[in-house]
Amino acid sequence: MDDASETDPLAPIAFESPGRFAIHNPEPSHPERAALEQAPFRLGESASAHPLASAAELRPHALALVRQARRSICISSADMEPWLYDEAAMQQACTAFLLQHGDCRLRLLVRDPALAIRRGHRLLSLARRLTSRMEIRRAHPDHPGGEDAFLLADRSGLLWRPDPREFQGRACYHEPGRVRQFQARFDEAWNLAIHDPDLRSLLL
């Protein structure tokens, strides 16, 4: 190498800024909604049935029933309905319910958990942490327990949709006779339900 190459300064480099780039951030896997307020009715006291026709009407009643339950919550669902149960407020309400005392139990019977397993679900995460108080089972294909969707809170609360593909339904806060009928259906289906290996792999 000659002396000139060691002493000559580097040639100047022309640089032009290409401008600003827009950066696209993916949506969060669990997008948050505005703060959800529970419906202003008391479990075990409000005797009226409340007709429901939209997701916005269903969510406050589901939250109210879960927050006021003291012993038992049973959920029968087609696919764990992420629009209703995969919500931060619902996860917090279920957590608070399960941690009240050692007798609290939450059972979730799902006919097809594939979507929840594939995309993730807050209640799956909760069941993994509180295995002794919360359990998720897959309905037996020969005994699914009905095609409707419902939530039972203690012995008197009911959130029911006859067609899980639709939002139409009703919420009841003091209907023990009807709740006993739904509870009997749920218990029968629960006893025949399957411990799905895909659910168990997440819950262990």
PyMOL commands that set and color helices and strands:
alter all, ss='L'
color gray80, all
select helices_A, chain A and resi 3-7+55-68+82-85+88-98+114-119+122-129+176-192+197-203
alter helices_A, ss='H'
color red, helices_A
select strands_A, chain A and resi 49-52+72-77+105-110+134-138+149-153+157-161+169-172
alter strands_A, ss='S'
color yellow, strands_A
deselect
rebuild
show_as cartoon
